[in-house]
């Protein structure tokens, strides 16, 4: 089946979303649906707005929906004992979140929290199950998407456990520039503590490495804005670990 661009809009965009919002970024997997299949998908779909800091998906709750991020930035993290958290990934505009458990135990494996204001669409998981059973091309594309997300989280965990601190920070800065914000300079919109959590470091250690990068003219820092001045140096640091 060839991808197809669906031009029709939902009757009530505010409540049901516009089908065009499914045609960009990772959401292009929905282009592999027929018109009838897409109509099934958006039936009962709901648009939800979250303020910064609000929880979009909660770990260990029922995986009753998948979430499509229409705009904004959110963080994915695993919750441990007490207040321990490990940020696994960031998700930006046009990302799909399954919660990690819709095809297994139907329990969400991680928490998703808005970093900025986030507009998203909630789609019932049973709609996805039905489409996967009927459309093998869509099922394959969804599998590829889940694999890409899992590989990113795995690579992050490997970096945290096997690389020295400069390599971890270098990897994070390259990830933010090239995969999340797609600009240079970029505003992280994240606190120093959140950035440190993404590298498995204390905030003090993370700030020290940033200062070292700044002193070496690898980056320039102005509050939450970071400008990468020497990307090649970061690539070398990332590879050396």
Residue pairs with C-beta under 8 A, 6 or more apart in sequence:
1 32
1 34
1 135
1 137
3 28
3 31
3 32
4 31
4 32
4 33
4 34
4 35
5 23
5 31
6 19
6 20
6 22
6 23
6 30
6 31
6 33
6 35
6 38
7 20
8 19
8 35
9 18
9 19
9 20
10 16
10 17
10 18
10 19
10 42
10 45
13 47
14 47
15 46
15 47
16 42
16 44
16 45
16 46
16 47
17 42
17 45
17 46
17 47
17 70
17 121
19 38
19 42
21 27
21 68
21 70
21 121
22 30
22 31
22 38
22 41
22 68
23 30
23 31
24 93
24 94
25 93
25 94
25 95
26 94
26 95
26 96
26 145
27 68
27 94
27 96
29 96
29 138
29 141
29 142
29 145
30 38
30 41
30 138
32 135
32 137
32 138
32 141
33 41
33 131
33 135
33 138
34 135
37 131
37 134
37 135
37 138
40 127
40 130
40 131
41 123
41 127
41 128
41 131
42 123
43 127
44 124
45 121
45 122
45 123
45 124
46 121
46 122
47 70
47 119
47 120
47 121
48 119
48 120
48 121
48 122
49 117
49 118
49 119
50 56
50 72
50 114
50 117
50 118
50 119
50 120
51 114
51 117
52 114
52 115
52 116
52 117
53 113
53 114
54 113
54 114
55 111
55 112
55 113
55 114
56 67
56 74
56 97
56 112
56 113
56 114
56 118
56 120
57 67
57 97
57 99
57 108
57 110
57 111
57 112
58 108
58 111
59 78
59 79
59 108
59 109
59 110
59 111
60 107
60 108
61 107
61 108
62 106
62 107
62 108
63 98
63 99
63 100
63 101
63 102
63 106
63 107
63 108
63 125
64 106
64 124
64 125
65 122
65 123
65 124
65 125
66 96
66 97
66 98
66 99
66 102
66 122
66 123
66 125
66 128
67 96
67 97
67 99
67 112
67 120
67 121
67 122
67 123
68 94
68 95
68 96
68 97
68 120
68 121
68 123
69 91
69 92
69 93
69 94
69 95
69 96
69 97
69 118
69 119
69 120
70 93
70 94
70 119
70 120
70 121
71 93
71 118
71 119
72 92
72 93
72 114
72 115
72 116
72 117
72 118
72 119
72 120
73 90
73 91
73 92
73 93
73 114
73 115
73 116
73 118
73 180
73 189
74 90
74 91
74 92
74 97
74 112
74 113
74 114
74 115
74 118
75 87
75 89
75 90
75 91
75 112
75 113
75 115
75 190
75 194
76 87
76 88
76 89
76 90
76 91
76 97
76 110
76 111
76 112
76 153
77 85
77 86
77 87
77 88
77 110
77 111
77 113
77 197
78 85
78 86
78 88
78 109
78 110
78 111
79 85
79 110
79 111
80 86
85 197
86 197
86 200
87 194
87 197
87 198
88 110
88 153
88 156
88 157
89 149
89 152
89 153
89 156
90 115
90 176
90 180
90 198
91 97
91 112
92 180
92 181
96 145
97 112
98 146
99 108
99 109
99 110
99 112
100 108
100 109
100 110
101 107
101 108
101 109
102 125
102 128
102 129
106 125
115 189
115 190
115 194
116 189
128 142
131 138
131 139
132 138
132 139
132 142
133 139
156 198
159 167
159 168
159 171
159 199
159 241
160 168
160 199
160 200
161 200
162 241
163 171
163 238
163 241
164 241
165 199
165 201
165 205
165 206
165 209
166 209
166 212
166 213
166 237
167 237
167 238
167 239
167 240
167 241
168 199
168 200
168 201
169 199
169 201
169 206
169 209
169 210
169 213
169 237
170 213
170 234
170 235
170 237
170 238
171 238
172 195
172 198
172 199
173 213
173 219
173 226
173 228
173 234
174 228
174 231
174 234
174 235
174 238
176 186
176 188
176 226
177 183
177 184
177 186
177 228
177 231
180 186
181 187
181 188
184 227
184 228
185 220
185 225
185 226
185 227
185 228
186 225
186 226
187 224
187 225
188 195
188 224
188 225
188 226
189 224
190 198
190 224
192 203
192 206
192 207
193 203
195 206
196 202
196 203
196 205
196 206
196 207
199 206
201 209
210 219
210 221
213 219
213 234
214 220
214 221
216 233
217 229
217 230
218 228
218 229
218 230
218 233
218 234
219 226
219 227
219 228
219 229
219 230
220 226
220 227
220 229
221 227
228 234
